[in-house]
Amino acid sequence: MAVSMDPGVDSEEEYEDDLYHHAPFDSNPDDILRELFLHVVRRHESDSSSSDDDDDDDDADTTNRSHLRIQHVVHCLEQEGIWFWRDERFVESQNVALRFAQTQRKPYTHQISSESQTKAMQVPLNFYIFQEFVKPCARWFLKAFSQELVIPNWKTFVTDMKYHFQQVEPLQDGENASYIPILKSADSEKWALSICSIDGQRVSLGHDQAYLFPHTLQSVSKPVTYAMALHREGEAFMEEWIDVEPAGRPFNTQDLDPETQRPFNASINSGAIMAAGILASGFSPAANWKDIVDNVRKTWYELCGNDLDIGFSDITFESEKETAYNNFAIAYNLKGRKGLPRNVDLHTMLDVYLGCCSIEITTEALSVAAATLANGGICPITGKEVFPASVVRTVLSEIMMCGMYNQAGHFAVEVGLPAKSGVSGALMVIVPNVFGFATFSPRLNTKGNSVRGVAFCRRLVDSYRVHVFETLRSGNTGAKIDPRRNGWKEERKHISRMAWAVQVGDVHALRIRDIFLFALCQTAIASPEGLSERMLDLIRASYQDIYQSPVDESLFSDIQEAVKQNPKELHFLDQLTKDTRIQDSMRTLIVMAMFDIIMVDGYATEEEQNVAIQVATLLGVSEKIARMELNRYKQKNKHRSRDMVYCDMIESYDVDVSRHRQNNPFIAELYATSASPSRNQSFATLREELLKQKRVPDKLPSRENLAQQEEIVALRKEVLRLRQKLTNLTLILNDRMSAVDID
């Protein structure tokens, strides 16, 4: 059994993609286009082959499946997190697809209707059409298909984010903001998450599309108002009016710096009101607050990639203005102390501030704005600069220290990321140079921050290497994951060096090898069948996979005996791990090998899971990370019901159930729930009992069919190989016939 280094992706019948190792600058441009086309063909055939496994009729609809369309190229992009039809970087390729579909964008708005999009997706695809479709945006297609996007292992990343999202959802702590009536009445059960990478990879999570629910920005608006003023007026002018020091006071304090009479920072109300005044002072005196706020909304629209409308809540604005007594007091205090910039009208200043807080946005749009800031001010889905990098640097530094109200210090230590929260329940978080994300959940803690949003941030940083000081790579991070690394593909060099070190007798490498074998044996013995020959073979295969040589049987036998003496004690492993420094990459390899073993039948017992987690923590892996890795394996097998797992496990129907009942708790459970259990009941009899209870599918594989199924799998793989060969030959023929349609 091979150790799966990417449990988030089904590895069955996967192909090795040459694009990952391709060097386009050393290759003929047409060769690169062929590789891109082959990538789509292989992915389509791989998906079709997987679908075939679920069909009753293996030959059904084969011709239709093999017919490529533009939708298959779009699907390949979506698997990497790119939303083709909502990404301005692909506008020229969109136009090509519309042209081939003999349709076009809407006049004036230039938007694409759902009908036109459907037509374009159904355009039949050959190499000539593919070239025309890809060429205008070739570099982005190449970057996506060759796994060079900032988060290369996107599918696994999304699996992990879903896991954390679901773990946080049950939290019921906190209450809605009560001092603004419309916020008090908001649905406190809403929970949404949206993520956007600096390469435009996107995902949104939430029941009933909560990520498309418009909510007001409130204090999340403050960094952008500050950035606009900073961009226009410059750093020296801004520092004259607003400081950048943590206040150590509530966000709505009326206090100012006693020496300078300035607001402490732009993230508390006094600083944000002053920033709104500075922004307003740059407009004509005739401009009213609505014109200025519309200008701010336009900037937010650009930050969000021109993808979704940025609205305005008149109800929220009026509600806030009716109860803005403290903000009026702050405004008058600012005017009475240092004065206002350019003698801007106090009421205009306050209306602009309240108007910015009342801008409506969705979590999905807010995540793109966060990604724009993470990308140094360049929007990842338009490629346009919204703010200079110098402005973004200042803004991120300010919200890193002051953005989370009176929880800012704890958040900086625990999460270590620039973030800004709002009392509506919105939270915008920036992972510089990687991705941005936004959450929405109206329940707030005592500091005014979203309970679920903060909890998600903590879980993310507990499992991923994204804290700003997580770059201290030589320390033990508990096997935290770097989202920028491409999983097992980037571990090949480390594995080969470790294998070489074992072969030449490196003492440290030999200890790591022993830990590897102890960990796998300790996990296997917790399984219902213990250290059976099958489990030992799995361990041997895992060892061979990593160390590229057979295991030393004498050593392996000694380790088995040591584990058998005290199967529930981890004394030997504990001692080994205390005396040996293990790199995070090796920890991860061992944990994945353990999970491969306990999940070999598609599921793991509670005891197997607990022992595997216990062993992982002994290795120095954080328990949260270990459980997240285990969730990846569960998600990979979630399409297989326990009844199907039961079917897969049956090797023959004429063996005694009692033997398997002792080795497998699920078989025991099925046996116990049968109508008339007998100790000598055969699988055939048990099957009939279970069929009556509808516990298993009608179509169980017969004993004679098992060999036939293996033969079918082999034939399918051969068909896949021949299809790929035929595609290559077709491309060569197409090249020689110039632009002749190969279909």
Residue pairs with C-beta under 8 A, 6 or more apart in sequence:
1 537
1 538
1 541
1 542
1 545
1 596
1 600
2 11
2 541
2 545
3 542
3 545
3 546
3 589
3 592
3 593
3 596
4 11
4 592
4 596
5 487
5 488
5 489
5 491
5 589
5 592
6 153
6 156
6 487
6 488
7 156
7 592
7 595
7 629
7 632
7 633
7 636
8 153
8 155
8 156
8 157
8 158
8 159
8 160
8 632
8 635
8 636
9 153
9 155
9 156
9 636
10 50
10 636
12 50
13 46
13 49
13 50
13 716
13 717
13 720
14 46
15 42
15 46
15 724
17 39
17 42
17 145
17 146
17 147
18 35
19 35
19 36
19 39
19 142
19 145
19 146
19 147
20 146
20 147
20 486
20 489
22 32
22 35
22 146
24 32
24 142
30 735
32 138
32 142
33 130
33 131
33 134
33 135
33 138
34 127
34 731
36 130
36 134
36 141
36 142
36 145
37 127
37 130
37 131
37 731
38 724
38 727
38 728
38 731
39 76
39 145
40 68
40 72
40 73
40 76
40 125
40 130
40 145
41 68
41 723
41 724
41 727
42 724
43 72
43 75
43 76
43 79
44 65
44 66
44 68
44 72
45 66
45 720
45 723
45 724
46 720
48 65
48 66
49 716
49 720
51 65
52 58
52 65
52 716
58 712
58 716
66 723
67 124
68 124
68 125
68 126
69 121
69 122
69 123
69 124
69 125
70 97
70 100
70 120
70 121
70 122
70 123
70 125
70 129
70 133
71 121
71 122
72 125
73 125
73 130
73 133
73 134
73 141
74 84
74 85
74 121
76 144
76 145
77 83
77 84
77 141
77 144
78 84
79 154
79 155
80 144
80 145
80 147
80 149
80 154
80 201
81 149
81 151
81 154
81 158
81 197
81 200
81 201
81 202
81 203
82 90
82 140
82 144
82 149
82 200
82 201
82 202
83 200
83 202
84 90
84 93
84 94
85 94
85 112
85 117
86 307
86 381
87 200
87 305
87 381
88 305
88 306
88 381
88 382
88 383
89 137
89 140
89 200
89 381
89 382
89 383
90 137
90 140
92 136
92 137
93 133
93 134
93 136
93 137
93 141
94 112
94 120
95 105
95 136
96 132
96 133
96 136
97 120
97 121
97 123
97 133
98 104
98 105
98 112
98 116
98 120
100 120
100 123
100 129
100 132
100 133
101 116
101 119
101 120
101 122
101 123
102 119
103 115
103 116
103 119
103 120
104 116
105 111
105 112
105 116
106 112
106 113
112 120
123 129
124 743
125 133
126 734
126 741
126 742
126 743
127 730
127 731
127 734
127 742
128 734
128 739
128 741
128 742
134 141
142 148
143 149
143 199
147 153
147 486
147 489
149 197
149 199
149 201
150 197
150 198
150 199
150 201
150 433
150 434
150 435
150 483
150 484
151 157
151 197
151 199
151 201
151 434
151 435
151 483
151 484
152 484
152 485
152 486
152 487
153 483
153 485
153 486
153 487
154 201
156 487
156 632
157 483
158 203
159 631
159 632
159 635
160 463
160 464
160 481
160 628
160 631
160 632
161 193
161 195
161 203
161 205
161 460
162 205
162 635
163 628
163 631
163 632
163 635
164 456
164 459
164 460
164 463
164 628
165 191
165 193
165 205
165 456
167 459
168 191
168 452
168 455
168 456
168 459
169 191
169 452
171 443
171 451
171 452
171 455
172 443
173 443
173 445
173 451
174 443
174 444
174 445
174 450
174 451
175 188
175 443
175 444
176 183
176 184
176 185
176 186
176 188
176 425
176 442
176 443
176 444
177 183
177 184
177 423
177 424
177 425
177 442
177 444
177 448
178 184
179 323
180 316
180 319
180 320
180 323
180 423
181 319
181 323
182 313
182 315
182 316
182 319
183 216
183 218
183 316
183 423
183 424
183 442
186 215
186 424
186 425
186 442
187 442
188 441
188 442
188 443
190 206
190 210
190 213
190 425
190 440
190 441
190 442
191 206
191 207
191 210
191 439
191 440
191 441
191 452
192 204
192 205
192 206
192 210
192 211
192 213
192 363
192 439
192 440
192 441
193 204
193 205
193 206
193 211
193 363
193 437
193 438
193 439
193 456
194 202
194 203
194 204
194 205
194 211
194 362
194 363
194 364
194 366
194 367
194 437
194 438
195 201
195 202
195 203
195 204
195 367
195 435
195 436
195 437
196 202
196 367
196 368
196 370
196 371
196 380
196 381
196 435
196 436
196 437
197 371
197 380
197 434
197 435
198 371
198 374
198 375
198 380
198 433
198 434
198 435
198 436
199 380
200 371
200 380
200 381
201 435
202 364
202 367
202 368
204 211
204 212
204 363
204 364
204 367
205 211
206 213
206 363
206 440
210 363
210 440
211 362
211 363
211 364
211 440
212 362
212 363
212 364
213 362
213 363
213 440
214 311
214 313
214 360
214 361
214 362
215 360
215 361
215 362
215 363
215 424
215 425
215 426
215 440
216 313
216 316
216 357
216 358
216 359
216 360
216 361
216 422
216 424
216 426
217 356
217 357
217 358
217 359
217 360
217 361
217 422
217 424
217 426
218 357
218 422
218 423
218 424
218 426
219 251
219 267
219 272
219 357
219 420
219 421
219 422
219 423
220 366
220 420
220 421
220 422
220 424
220 426
220 427
220 428
221 272
221 296
221 356
221 357
221 359
221 422
222 266
222 267
222 271
222 272
222 275
222 356
222 420
223 266
223 267
223 373
223 395
223 398
223 399
223 403
223 420
223 428
224 296
224 299
224 300
224 303
224 356
224 369
225 266
225 272
225 275
225 276
225 279
225 296
225 353
225 356
226 238
226 242
226 266
226 271
226 272
226 275
226 395
226 398
227 387
227 391
227 392
227 395
228 279
228 296
228 299
229 238
229 275
229 278
229 279
229 282
230 238
230 391
230 394
230 395
231 387
231 388
231 391
232 279
232 282
233 278
233 282
235 394
237 278
238 275
238 278
241 262
241 263
241 274
241 278
241 338
241 341
242 262
242 263
242 265
242 266
242 271
242 274
242 275
242 278
243 257
243 260
243 262
243 263
243 264
243 265
243 271
244 265
244 266
244 394
244 397
244 398
244 401
244 402
245 257
245 264
245 265
245 401
246 264
246 265
246 401
246 402
246 408
246 409
247 253
247 255
247 264
247 265
247 268
247 402
248 406
249 255
249 264
249 268
249 406
250 405
250 406
251 267
251 268
251 269
251 405
251 406
251 448
252 268
252 269
252 326
252 327
252 330
253 268
253 269
253 270
254 270
254 326
254 329
254 330
254 333
255 264
255 270
256 262
256 263
256 264
256 270
256 333
256 334
256 337
256 338
257 263
257 264
260 338
261 337
261 338
262 274
262 338
263 270
263 271
263 273
263 274
263 334
264 270
264 271
264 402
265 271
265 398
265 401
265 402
266 272
266 274
266 275
266 398
266 402
267 398
267 399
267 402
267 403
267 405
267 408
267 420
268 402
269 326
269 327
269 330
270 330
270 333
270 334
272 353
272 356
273 327
273 330
273 331
273 334
273 349
273 350
273 353
274 334
274 340
274 341
276 349
276 350
276 352
276 353
276 356
277 334
277 340
277 341
277 344
277 349
277 352
277 353
278 341
278 344
279 292
279 296
279 352
280 287
280 289
280 292
280 344
280 345
280 348
280 349
280 352
281 340
281 341
281 342
281 343
281 344
283 291
283 292
283 295
285 345
288 348
289 348
289 351
289 352
289 355
290 355
292 348
292 352
292 355
293 312
293 352
293 355
293 356
293 359
296 352
296 355
296 356
296 359
297 310
297 312
297 359
299 386
300 310
300 359
300 361
300 369
301 309
301 310
302 379
302 382
302 384
302 386
303 368
303 369
303 372
303 373
303 379
303 386
304 310
304 361
304 365
304 366
304 368
304 369
304 372
304 379
305 365
305 368
305 372
305 379
305 380
305 381
305 382
306 382
307 364
307 365
307 368
307 381
308 362
308 364
308 365
310 359
310 360
310 361
310 365
311 359
311 360
311 361
312 355
312 358
312 359
312 360
313 358
313 359
313 360
314 358
316 357
316 358
316 360
317 354
317 355
317 358
320 354
320 357
320 358
321 351
321 354
324 350
324 354
327 350
327 353
327 354
328 350
331 346
331 349
331 350
332 346
334 340
335 346
340 346
340 349
357 422
361 369
361 426
363 426
363 438
363 439
363 440
364 438
366 426
366 428
366 438
367 436
367 437
367 438
368 379
368 380
368 381
368 436
369 428
369 436
369 438
370 428
370 429
370 430
370 435
370 436
370 437
370 438
371 379
371 380
371 435
371 436
372 378
372 379
372 380
372 386
372 387
372 436
373 387
373 392
373 395
373 396
373 418
373 430
373 436
374 430
374 431
374 432
374 433
374 434
374 435
374 436
375 433
376 389
376 392
377 385
377 386
377 387
377 388
377 389
377 391
377 392
378 384
378 385
378 386
379 385
379 386
387 395
396 418
396 430
396 432
397 418
399 418
399 419
399 420
400 412
400 417
400 418
400 419
400 468
401 408
401 412
402 408
403 411
403 418
403 419
403 420
403 421
404 411
404 412
404 419
404 420
404 421
404 447
404 449
405 421
405 447
405 448
405 449
406 447
406 448
407 445
407 447
407 449
407 454
411 419
411 449
411 454
411 457
414 458
414 461
415 429
415 454
415 457
415 458
415 460
415 461
415 467
416 461
416 466
416 467
416 468
416 469
416 470
417 429
417 430
417 431
417 457
417 461
417 466
417 467
417 468
418 429
418 430
418 432
419 427
419 428
419 429
419 430
419 457
420 427
420 428
421 427
421 428
421 448
421 449
421 450
421 453
423 444
423 448
424 440
424 442
425 440
425 441
425 442
425 443
425 444
425 450
425 453
426 438
426 439
426 440
426 450
426 453
427 438
427 439
427 440
427 449
427 450
427 453
427 454
427 457
428 436
428 437
428 438
429 436
429 437
429 438
429 439
429 457
430 436
431 437
431 466
432 468
434 466
434 483
434 484
435 483
439 450
439 452
439 453
439 456
440 450
440 453
441 450
441 451
441 452
441 453
442 450
443 450
443 451
443 452
444 450
444 451
445 451
445 454
459 624
460 466
461 467
461 470
462 480
462 622
462 624
462 625
463 480
463 481
463 622
463 624
463 625
463 628
464 480
464 481
464 482
464 483
465 477
465 480
465 481
465 482
465 483
466 483
470 477
470 480
476 584
476 620
477 584
478 584
478 620
478 621
478 622
478 625
479 584
479 587
479 588
479 591
479 619
479 620
479 621
479 622
479 625
480 584
480 622
480 625
481 588
481 625
491 585
491 588
491 589
494 583
494 585
494 586
495 546
495 548
495 589
496 548
498 509
498 512
498 546
498 547
498 586
499 546
499 547
499 548
499 549
501 508
501 509
502 509
502 510
502 513
502 547
502 549
503 549
508 580
508 581
511 576
511 579
511 580
512 580
512 582
512 586
513 547
514 555
514 559
514 576
515 573
515 576
515 577
515 580
515 582
515 590
515 619
516 543
516 546
516 589
516 590
516 593
517 539
517 543
517 551
517 555
517 556
517 559
518 559
518 562
518 563
518 572
518 573
518 576
519 573
519 590
519 593
519 594
519 615
519 619
520 539
520 542
520 543
520 590
520 593
520 594
520 597
521 531
521 539
521 559
521 560
521 563
522 563
522 570
522 573
522 611
522 615
523 594
523 597
523 598
523 608
523 611
523 612
523 615
524 530
524 531
524 535
524 536
524 538
524 539
524 597
524 598
525 531
525 563
525 564
525 567
526 567
526 598
526 607
526 608
526 610
526 611
526 612
527 535
527 597
527 598
527 605
527 608
528 605
528 662
528 663
528 664
528 665
529 535
529 663
529 664
530 567
531 560
531 563
531 564
532 663
535 597
536 556
536 560
538 596
538 597
538 600
539 551
539 556
539 597
540 550
540 551
540 556
542 593
542 596
542 597
543 550
543 551
544 550
544 551
546 589
546 593
562 572
563 572
570 614
570 615
570 618
573 615
573 618
574 618
577 618
577 619
577 620
582 619
582 620
587 616
587 619
587 620
587 621
588 621
588 629
590 619
591 612
591 616
591 619
591 621
591 626
591 629
592 629
594 612
594 615
594 616
595 604
595 612
595 629
595 630
595 633
596 633
598 604
598 608
598 609
598 612
599 633
599 634
599 637
601 645
601 648
601 649
601 664
602 637
602 640
602 644
602 645
602 648
603 634
603 637
603 642
603 645
603 666
604 612
604 630
605 665
609 630
612 626
612 630
613 623
613 626
613 627
613 630
616 623
616 625
616 626
616 629
617 623
617 626
640 648
642 666
643 695
643 696
643 697
644 697
645 666
646 666
646 667
646 670
646 696
647 696
647 697
647 700
647 701
649 660
649 664
649 667
650 683
650 700
650 701
651 706
652 683
652 703
653 682
653 683
653 684
653 687
653 702
653 703
654 682
654 683
654 684
654 703
655 682
655 683
656 680
656 682
657 667
657 671
657 680
657 681
657 682
657 683
657 686
658 679
658 680
660 667
660 683
661 667
661 668
661 671
662 668
670 686
670 690
670 695
671 677
671 681
671 686
673 693
673 695
674 681
674 686
674 689
674 690
674 693
675 689
675 692
675 693
676 689
678 685
687 696
687 700
690 696
691 698
701 709
730 742
733 742
734 740
734 742
